[in-house]
Amino acid sequence: MMTYATVLFDLDHTLFDFDASEALAFAGALAAAGVDDPLPYLATYRRLNSALWAAAERGEIRSSTIRNLRFEQLAIELGLEPSIASDMADAFIAGLSEHGDLYPGARDVLETLNGRVAMAVVSNGLGEVVHARLDRLDVRDMFDVVVVSSEVGVAKPDPGIFDVAFERLGRPDKSATLMVGDSLTSDIAGGATYGIDTCWYNPDGRRPTAGDEFVHEIGSLSEVLDVIGVTSTDGCR
């Protein structure tokens, strides 16, 4: 018997190699501003971007505002003309949509689970990027539901984004639902607060901090099959 009938997946840094996609997209964004070597500025961008997404997690700003705001802030820090921020943001979004791939093994996991459990993407991200990625990677049809914070106006860990996912999934049994993600502050904290089991994807062996609560921890995506109770060779067990 399977332990879980419904699985909610985070996307970036869980199924999808966001870092590789981001680096290539950032190069395109700075090229739009006439900057040939983006590497010296990537750390500054990541600092600004991380702070904005942390604010979105706290409910202080909407995810959709981050699209351009991070480049407005970057332009100021780099001494660039503020009007270039919109061009940088557009180029960055295009690059995020066009570059990057699933982590090794992620497709196998999704294909194994497809048709055996209900699956959803629940992402703190921008809808135009998330949907383009899922379509390009040809995995969109494996998910019953895709919920993106920029489209629903609330971000993990807020229970509101889980409410949307559960409503669209037909209100599945919470006791048979699992949230899988890499972020302790959004995926894991959000799932725990909502009353569903959580699975922390921790391939780098990070140490949790005091107060972090999760039911399962995995270092490889394939391990989630054991957590759920499905094998790739004999189906449900």
Secondary structure, 3 states (H helix, E strand, C coil): CCCCCEEEECCECCCECHHHHHHHHHHHHHHHCCCCCCHHHHHHHHHHHHHHHHHHHCCCCCHHHHHHHHHHHHHHHHCCCHHHHHHHHHHHHHHHHHCCCECCCHHHHHHHHECCEEEEEEECCCHHHHHHHHHHCCCHHHCCEEEEHHHHCCCCCCHHHHHHHHHHCCCCCHHHEEEEECCHHHHHHHHHHHCCEEEEECCCCCCCCCCCCCCEEECCCCHHHHHHCEECCCEEC
